[in-house]
């Protein structure tokens, strides 16, 4: 059974800047530097776009992991979706939502749905450990983005020179994301999405 949780945070930056920063490979690496995360395949700098993938290598729980994620939906500046193609999870899907707020601010909301591997062992792990750990990773990344963008950093950061060079994804009409509330509690995905 899958687990679903959401997080949300307001950011003092325009919605387009927050959207682009969330797709920026350099920003992701900086926000995950505590885990030694680095790129070992796919898009390695600048903005990742629709249909593109990146393979990360990072250390979690004292073990080095690889995970390849692809951008499977893209609707700038409203939302995009990244999903595991290969990696440690039985499945992993992350929907990124962006809502423009008054005063040039943005509400960024993350919806994560994942299934741990290893059958019954994984079921215990996803309830007790993984949901909490993944939430902390997402919140750490979001805190980094809040600090970076509120400090008037350009959306591209160090990779800003790559923006607009080969990364112009079109809207993906195949995306059918679910409309959900602001529930911030991890729970079985079937409770929120019966089709899962």
C-alpha positions in Angstrom: 0.0 0.0 0.0 1.3 3.5 -0.9 1.8 6.4 1.4 0.7 9.9 0.6 1.6 13.2 2.3 1.7 16.9 1.4 3.8 19.9 2.5 3.3 23.6 1.7 5.3 26.8 2.2 4.9 30.4 1.1 7.9 32.0 -0.7 8.5 35.7 -1.2 9.2 35.4 -4.9 7.1 35.4 -8.1 5.5 32.1 -9.1 7.6 31.8 -12.3 10.8 32.2 -10.4 9.8 29.5 -7.8 8.7 27.1 -10.6 12.0 27.5 -12.4 14.1 27.2 -9.3 12.3 24.0 -8.4 13.4 22.5 -11.7 17.0 23.7 -11.3 19.5 20.8 -11.0 22.1 23.1 -9.2 19.5 24.2 -6.7 18.6 20.7 -5.9 22.2 19.6 -5.4 22.9 22.6 -3.1 19.8 21.9 -1.0 20.8 18.2 -0.6 24.5 18.7 0.0 24.2 17.1 3.4 23.7 13.8 1.7 26.5 14.1 -0.7 24.0 14.0 -3.6 25.4 14.3 -7.1 24.3 13.7 -10.7 25.6 10.5 -12.3 23.4 10.5 -15.4 21.0 12.5 -17.5 20.5 16.3 -17.2 23.3 17.5 -15.0 22.9 21.3 -14.9 20.4 24.1 -15.6 16.6 23.4 -15.8 15.3 19.9 -16.4 12.4 19.7 -18.8 9.5 17.6 -19.8 10.5 14.1 -20.9 14.0 14.5 -19.5 15.5 12.5 -16.7 18.3 12.7 -14.2 20.0 10.0 -12.1 21.0 11.0 -8.6 23.4 9.3 -6.2 23.2 10.1 -2.6 23.9 8.7 0.9 20.9 8.0 3.1 20.8 5.8 6.2 24.5 5.2 5.7 24.0 3.6 2.3 24.6 5.0 -1.2 21.5 4.9 -3.4 20.8 5.7 -7.0 17.5 7.0 -8.3 16.5 8.0 -11.8 13.7 10.5 -12.0 11.9 11.8 -15.1 9.7 14.9 -15.6 6.4 13.3 -16.7 4.2 16.4 -16.7 4.9 20.1 -17.0 2.6 23.1 -17.0 4.6 26.3 -16.3 4.1 27.9 -13.8 1.3 25.9 -12.3 2.7 22.4 -11.7 5.1 19.7 -12.8 5.5 16.1 -11.8 8.6 14.0 -11.3 8.5 10.2 -11.0 11.0 7.5 -10.3 12.0 5.5 -13.4 14.5 3.3 -11.6 15.5 3.3 -8.0 15.0 2.2 -4.4 11.2 2.6 -4.3 8.5 0.3 -5.7 7.0 3.6 -6.9 7.6 7.3 -6.2 5.6 10.3 -7.6 6.1 13.9 -6.6 3.6 16.6 -7.8 4.8 20.1 -7.4 2.1 22.8 -7.3 2.6 26.6 -7.5 0.0 29.2 -6.7 0.6 33.0 -7.2 -0.2 35.0 -4.1 -0.8 38.8 -3.7 2.4 40.9 -3.5 4.4 38.8 -5.9 4.6 35.8 -3.5 4.0 32.1 -4.2 2.5 29.2 -2.3 4.5 26.0 -3.2 2.8 22.7 -2.3 4.3 19.2 -2.7 2.3 16.0 -3.0 4.3 12.9 -2.5 3.0 9.3 -3.1 5.4 6.4 -2.7 5.5 2.7 -2.1 8.4 1.1 -0.3 10.0 -2.1 -1.7 10.4 -5.4 0.2 6.8 -6.4 0.8 5.8 -6.5 4.5 9.2 -5.2 5.6 8.7 -2.3 3.3 5.2 -1.7 4.7 6.6 -1.2 8.2 9.5 0.9 6.8 7.2 3.3 4.9 4.9 3.8 7.9 7.6 4.2 10.6 10.6 5.6 8.9 10.4 6.6 5.2 7.4 9.0 5.4 9.1 10.9 8.2 12.5 10.9 6.5 11.1 11.9 3.1 9.1 14.7 4.7 12.2 16.1 6.3 14.1 16.0 3.0 11.3 17.9 1.2 11.1 20.4 4.0 14.9 20.9 4.0 14.8 21.5 0.2 11.9 23.9 0.6 13.7 25.8 3.4 16.7 26.2 1.1 14.5 27.5 -1.7 12.8 30.0 0.7 16.2 31.3 1.8 17.6 31.4 -1.7 14.7 33.1 -3.5 13.8 35.4 -0.6 17.4 36.7 -0.9 16.6 37.8 -4.5 18.8 35.1 -6.0 18.1 34.5 -9.7 15.9 31.5 -10.4 18.8 29.8 -12.2 21.4 30.2 -9.5 24.8 29.0 -10.6 23.2 27.4 -13.6 21.3 30.5 -14.6 23.3 30.6 -17.9 21.6 27.4 -18.9 18.1 28.7 -18.5 16.2 28.8 -21.8 18.9 26.8 -23.6 17.3 23.6 -24.7 14.8 23.4 -21.9 11.4 24.6 -23.2 9.0 21.8 -22.4 5.5 22.1 -23.6 2.4 21.6 -21.5 1.7 17.9 -21.0 -2.0 17.3 -21.7 -1.7 13.8 -20.3 -1.3 15.0 -16.7 -4.3 14.2 -14.5 -3.3 15.3 -11.1 -5.7 15.0 -8.2 -7.2 18.0 -6.5 -6.5 17.7 -2.8 -6.7 19.8 0.3 -3.9 21.1 2.6 -3.8 17.9 4.6 -0.2 17.7 6.0 -0.4 14.2 7.5 1.2 11.1 6.0 -1.5 8.5 5.3 -2.1 5.5 3.0 -2.5 6.7 -0.5 -5.6 4.6 -0.9 -7.3 6.8 1.6 -6.9 9.8 -0.6 -6.6 8.1 -4.1 -8.7 4.9 -4.2 -7.3 4.1 -7.6 -3.8 3.6 -6.3 
